[in-house]
Amino acid sequence: MTKRLPADPAPGPLEDFAARFDDLFATLAQRQAFRRYLEGLLLSAERNKTLTALANTEPLVGAQRKEAQGLQWFLSESSWDPEELNRRRMDLMLEDPKSAPKGMSVLVIDETGDRKDGKATAHVGKQYLGGIGKIDNGVVSVSSLYAQEGIYYPVEVEPYTPAHHFEGGKSDPAFRTKPRIALDLVERAVVEMEIPFRAVVGDILYGEHRKLKEGLEDRGIPYVLALKPSHAWWHRVGEVGWVEGVALSAHWGGPEDPGEWVELERRFRDDGHEEVWWALEAECAPYGPEKTSRLVIATTDPASLPHLTSWYLATNLPAPGSKRAEHSELGAADLAEIVRLYSLRSWIEQSYKQVKNSLGWAHYQVRKDIAIRRHWQLVMCAFTFCWWACMESWEVGSPPVVVLKREETLPAPSEQAGRGGKEGQSASCSGSVVAYGVEEGEELVGAVRDGCALLEGVLGSAPARGATEAA
């Protein structure tokens, strides 16, 4: 057997990271391109992450240079499998005790879209694009993300293909809605990757999708999903039949006379400030502590229900002390726990800022489905490298975030962790740790430091820190 030739090493810790994927690439050219691609993605955010920029050549004219052509071939024509790359990346995170999933974490499902011109690119179509907040021509992806208080990283991503790409439109057997794709991602995370988590978390798109919730319930998977304020059900004339109406009809006489509203305290990472929130365990026709699905309403002001700081959450986690909790395989969750779990969804919004603004998620200049998937996987590898390189500087433990203020209101959350058991960790990064072993004169030292600074910037604005029992 011919001996494998070593690839030109990437600077510092990036080489240690890249070497763990070498057996997935059949040729020296692929191993070289993998390193150069990651280097380019980790360069300063001031540069676009197009193929010519990644190859450090001029736009247009530079596209014909061998450096840019090599990366183009690496994405579009080479033989490596993006799914194998993703599984290896996840194995690195799952095997390390500092980044391995804990039971009190969540699996976030979400979608995002970015503008793309023309009609020749795979999965492109006129649709709502979350990246720009309007309907336009572009590509949408559905992703799953693991999140706990101290760390988050992408698990998988799948492109959404609009119905006009299929001969039978929406009736075509191959067509999948975004919630259907999300359910497939969740199932793979549970069955194939065996990732423990407390609940699946998602926004209104998923909370309003009946078949998604039924699919999760059939599989015994816990969820905390958002509902529209106008989410309604059949009700008799004169009865309250929508979630915001339930919140408005609940007695509220102010902090001194809150009625059934329970005071919560949320703490944030950026400056350690605290916010008082109020939560309600609502009982109505389709929801209740003894029913399959509960309705939890959380807000900063029960009187006015501000749009930006009011959550209407459906969950199948049983209420502590309920008869359903005695027979359910899912761990019971009190109001503070439900709010804590949903607050972790903010991590996926933070991840979009990083992979789009700094790592070039939508900067690909390819049209094939396989090339787009490969680009996304390489961006996810670059993002994961930032966490991987920071491991030595981690500190275990984190202060509470969402706690009940009245101990007589509800019992402490169950110590059972649903799909897992331990509480989260907090993370802090240091540029000196990430750049360890790299000489100052090497060109990527700034890129590696930027990779760590990327995480330092978001840790200060984390949505939550740890979980505690009821006060």
Secondary structure, 3 states (H helix, E strand, C coil): CCCCCCCCCCCCHHHHHHHCCHHHCCCHHHHHHHHHHHHHHCCCCCCCCCHHHHCCCCCHHHHHCHHHHHHHHHHHCCCCCHHHHHHHHHHHHHHCCCCCCCCCCEEEEEEEEEECCCCCCCCCEEEEECCCCEEEEEEEEEEEEEECCCCEEEEEEEEECCHHHCCCHHHCCCCCCHHHHHHHHHHHHHHCCCCCCCEEEECHHHHCCHHHHHHHHHCCCCEEEECCCCCECCCCCCCCCEHHHHHHHCCCCCCCCCCCCEEEEEECCCCCCEEEEEEEEECCCCCCCCCCCEEEEEECCCCCCCCCCEEEEEECCCCCCCHHHHHCCCCCCCHHHHHHHHHCCHHHHHHHHHHHHCCCCCCCCCCCHHHHHHHHHHHHHHHHHHHHHCHHHCECCCCCCEEECCCCCCCCCCCCCCCCCCCCCECCCCHHHHCCCCCCCCCCHHHHHHHHHHHHHHHCCCCCCCCCCCC
